[in-house]
């Protein structure tokens, strides 16, 4: 069973290295989003520098990789009766890969959106709670960072 856990961690971590904001900034403008604004490879910095309309692709990439990592982890560990644990391990490994990507010099995003999407995949009720806390905090203060920390 230990090899199944190792495979789950590797799949999640490597998927986490695929950063939507970095990929789309390279594709659209032939530059790295981390060289602008806050220097972060996250969705908020991408929106501030390239516009909200182009951010749909970033959301799709980051959301897709979160779903794939969780579902793959669940499938890999399901034969051992650990489907939910596999989803959580895959999601945790994805977060580590997103926040500290070896392929991007260990300078990634903060993993806020990926974390929310992982919560939705593992348990949609927790995902709704996280999204609700974020939305309330953001719309009261207009600070994305505060909403993210509270969520």
C-alpha positions as CSV (number, residue, x, y, z in Angstrom):
1,X,0.0,0.0,0.0
2,X,2.9,2.4,0.7
3,X,3.7,2.5,-3.1
4,X,0.1,3.6,-3.8
5,X,0.5,6.5,-1.4
6,X,3.8,7.5,-3.0
7,X,2.3,7.4,-6.4
8,X,-0.6,9.5,-5.1
9,X,1.8,12.1,-3.7
10,X,3.9,12.2,-6.8
11,X,0.8,12.6,-9.1
12,X,-0.6,15.4,-6.9
13,X,2.7,17.2,-6.5
14,X,3.5,17.1,-10.2
15,X,0.1,18.3,-11.2
16,X,0.5,21.1,-8.7
17,X,3.6,22.3,-10.7
18,X,1.3,23.1,-13.6
19,X,0.4,26.7,-12.6
20,X,-2.5,28.2,-14.5
21,X,-1.4,31.8,-14.1
22,X,2.2,31.2,-15.2
23,X,1.0,29.0,-18.2
24,X,-1.5,31.6,-19.4
25,X,0.8,34.6,-19.0
26,X,3.4,32.7,-21.1
27,X,0.8,31.8,-23.7
28,X,-0.9,35.2,-23.9
29,X,2.0,37.7,-23.4
30,X,5.2,35.6,-23.6
31,X,6.1,36.7,-20.1
32,X,5.9,35.4,-16.5
33,X,3.1,36.8,-14.4
34,X,5.5,36.7,-11.4
35,X,7.4,39.6,-13.0
36,X,4.5,41.9,-12.5
37,X,2.4,43.3,-9.6
38,X,2.8,41.4,-6.4
39,X,5.3,38.9,-7.9
40,X,2.9,36.1,-7.1
41,X,1.8,33.3,-9.5
42,X,-1.8,33.5,-8.4
43,X,-5.2,34.3,-9.9
44,X,-5.5,37.7,-8.2
45,X,-2.1,38.9,-9.6
46,X,-3.1,37.5,-13.0
47,X,-6.4,39.3,-13.1
48,X,-4.8,42.6,-12.0
49,X,-2.2,42.4,-14.9
50,X,-4.1,40.6,-17.7
51,X,-7.8,41.2,-17.0
52,X,-10.6,39.2,-15.6
53,X,-11.8,37.9,-19.0
54,X,-8.6,36.0,-19.5
55,X,-8.7,34.5,-16.1
56,X,-11.3,31.8,-17.0
57,X,-8.5,29.7,-18.4
58,X,-6.4,30.1,-15.2
59,X,-9.4,28.9,-13.2
60,X,-10.0,26.0,-15.5
61,X,-6.3,24.9,-15.3
62,X,-6.1,25.2,-11.5
63,X,-9.5,23.8,-10.9
64,X,-9.0,20.9,-13.3
65,X,-5.7,19.9,-11.7
66,X,-7.2,20.0,-8.3
67,X,-10.1,17.8,-9.3
68,X,-7.7,15.4,-11.2
69,X,-5.3,15.1,-8.2
70,X,-8.1,14.4,-5.7
71,X,-10.0,11.9,-8.0
72,X,-6.7,10.2,-8.9
73,X,-5.8,9.8,-5.3
74,X,-9.2,8.4,-4.5
75,X,-8.9,5.9,-7.4
76,X,-5.4,4.8,-6.4
77,X,-6.2,4.2,-2.8
78,X,-9.8,3.0,-3.2
79,X,-8.7,-0.7,-3.4
80,X,-7.3,-0.4,0.1
81,X,-10.5,1.1,1.5
82,X,-9.0,4.6,1.6
83,X,-10.8,6.5,-1.1
84,X,-11.5,9.6,1.0
85,X,-8.0,9.6,2.5
86,X,-6.6,9.2,-1.1
87,X,-8.5,12.2,-2.2
88,X,-7.2,14.2,0.7
89,X,-3.6,13.1,0.2
90,X,-3.8,13.9,-3.5
91,X,-5.2,17.3,-2.7
92,X,-2.5,18.0,-0.1
93,X,0.2,17.0,-2.5
94,X,-1.3,19.2,-5.1
95,X,-1.2,22.2,-2.7
96,X,2.4,21.6,-2.0
97,X,3.2,21.4,-5.7
98,X,1.2,24.5,-6.4
99,X,2.7,26.6,-3.5
100,X,6.3,25.2,-3.9
101,X,6.7,24.0,-7.5
102,X,10.1,22.5,-8.2
103,X,9.6,23.1,-11.9
104,X,9.1,26.9,-11.3
105,X,12.0,27.4,-8.8
106,X,9.8,26.8,-5.8
107,X,8.0,30.1,-6.3
108,X,4.3,29.4,-6.9
109,X,0.9,30.7,-5.9
110,X,-0.7,30.7,-2.5
111,X,-3.1,27.9,-3.4
112,X,-6.3,29.7,-2.2
113,X,-8.4,28.8,-5.2
114,X,-6.9,25.3,-5.5
115,X,-7.6,24.7,-1.8
116,X,-11.2,25.7,-2.2
117,X,-11.7,23.4,-5.2
118,X,-10.0,20.6,-3.3
119,X,-12.5,21.1,-0.5
120,X,-15.4,21.0,-3.0
121,X,-14.1,17.7,-4.5
122,X,-13.5,16.0,-1.1
123,X,-16.8,17.3,0.5
124,X,-18.9,19.8,-1.3
125,X,-20.5,21.0,2.0
126,X,-17.0,22.1,3.3
127,X,-16.4,23.8,-0.1
128,X,-19.6,25.8,0.2
129,X,-18.7,26.8,3.7
130,X,-15.2,28.0,2.7
131,X,-16.6,29.9,-0.3
132,X,-19.3,31.5,1.8
133,X,-16.8,32.7,4.4
134,X,-14.5,34.1,1.6
135,X,-17.4,35.9,-0.1
136,X,-18.7,37.5,3.1
137,X,-15.3,38.7,4.1
138,X,-14.4,40.0,0.7
139,X,-17.7,41.8,0.1
140,X,-17.5,43.5,3.5
141,X,-13.9,44.6,3.2
142,X,-12.9,44.4,-0.5
143,X,-9.7,42.6,0.5
144,X,-9.1,39.3,-1.3
145,X,-6.3,38.4,1.1
146,X,-8.5,38.8,4.2
147,X,-11.2,36.7,2.7
148,X,-8.6,34.1,1.7
149,X,-7.1,33.9,5.2
150,X,-10.5,33.7,6.9
151,X,-11.8,31.0,4.5
